[in-house]
């Protein structure tokens, strides 16, 4: 895929629905297997389309993977952002951030394709800038919560908001990768949620100046 040869954009509602279906299906496949271990034939088989129909929408695996990544990243930013910003105070927004992420992951099996695809595709110099931009936006989103919480006096000062945000985002993604290694498949979801609860407790103790309000939604168990 090159900048002068963009993917086809469906002109009909049916075409848009088919493209959306392909993105959801491919996201699940990439989340389960990773980019490198997934072949174009795997993606075609999972879609149930003929090769001709599949290639009308996406001509290469990398083209489809980039589209999946952009779609999933937009979903993270919009859906999680909507729930987080429903809270009035920045500290409470930070508290509901991780539960909102866990909820998205539990309802969308392909959501974890973001982590794998970002890591694998960022190594490709042709698409690295496109791949990394949404992650930069995501870290900036979290950094803004930290910065406003510090200004409000609810979060401890003395730590750089950008650095705090990078650590929190990295810890969340890293816990998923670690859980994939440590836990059998049938226990992975529970093990991940349990470890994220520990991360939330650490954040509360290390960053917050005031206790969480009763029934704040910070506990997703």
Residue pairs with C-beta under 8 A, 6 or more apart in sequence:
1 7
1 59
1 60
1 62
1 63
1 66
1 126
1 127
7 57
7 58
7 59
7 63
7 67
8 56
8 57
10 16
10 18
10 19
10 57
18 49
18 53
18 57
19 57
21 47
22 47
22 49
22 54
22 57
22 58
22 64
23 64
23 67
23 68
23 71
24 110
25 43
25 46
25 47
26 43
26 46
26 47
26 64
26 65
26 68
26 110
26 113
27 68
27 71
27 72
27 108
27 109
27 110
27 111
27 113
28 46
28 109
28 110
28 113
29 38
29 42
29 43
29 46
30 38
30 65
30 68
30 110
30 113
30 116
30 117
31 109
31 110
31 111
31 112
31 113
31 116
33 42
34 116
34 120
35 61
35 65
35 116
35 117
35 120
35 121
36 120
38 61
39 61
40 60
40 61
43 54
43 61
43 64
44 51
44 54
47 54
57 64
58 64
58 67
62 121
62 124
62 127
65 117
65 121
66 121
66 127
66 130
66 131
68 110
68 113
68 117
69 113
69 114
69 117
69 118
69 121
69 131
69 134
70 130
70 134
72 110
72 111
72 113
72 114
72 117
73 114
73 134
73 135
73 138
74 134
75 104
75 108
75 111
76 101
76 104
76 111
76 114
76 138
77 134
77 137
77 138
77 141
79 100
79 104
80 97
80 100
80 101
80 104
81 141
83 96
83 100
83 103
84 93
84 96
84 97
84 100
84 145
85 93
87 93
87 95
87 96
89 149
89 152
89 154
90 145
90 146
90 147
90 148
90 149
90 151
90 152
90 154
90 155
91 149
91 152
91 154
91 155
91 208
91 210
92 213
92 216
93 145
93 149
94 142
94 145
94 146
94 149
94 155
94 203
94 207
95 200
95 204
95 212
95 216
95 217
95 218
96 216
96 217
96 218
97 142
97 145
98 172
98 196
98 199
98 200
98 220
99 217
99 218
99 219
99 220
101 172
102 193
102 196
102 220
103 220
104 111
105 111
105 112
106 189
112 176
115 173
115 176
115 177
117 131
118 131
118 132
118 135
121 127
121 128
121 131
122 128
122 131
122 132
124 131
135 169
138 169
139 162
139 165
139 166
139 169
140 162
140 165
141 165
142 164
142 165
142 168
142 169
143 161
143 162
143 164
143 165
143 166
144 161
145 165
146 155
146 159
146 161
146 164
146 165
146 207
147 161
149 155
149 207
150 156
150 157
150 161
153 209
154 208
154 209
154 210
155 207
155 208
155 209
156 206
156 207
156 208
156 209
159 207
164 207
168 203
171 199
172 196
172 199
175 192
175 195
175 196
175 199
176 192
178 195
179 188
179 191
179 192
179 195
180 188
182 191
183 190
183 191
183 192
193 220
193 221
197 219
197 220
197 221
200 218
200 219
204 211
204 212
204 218
212 218
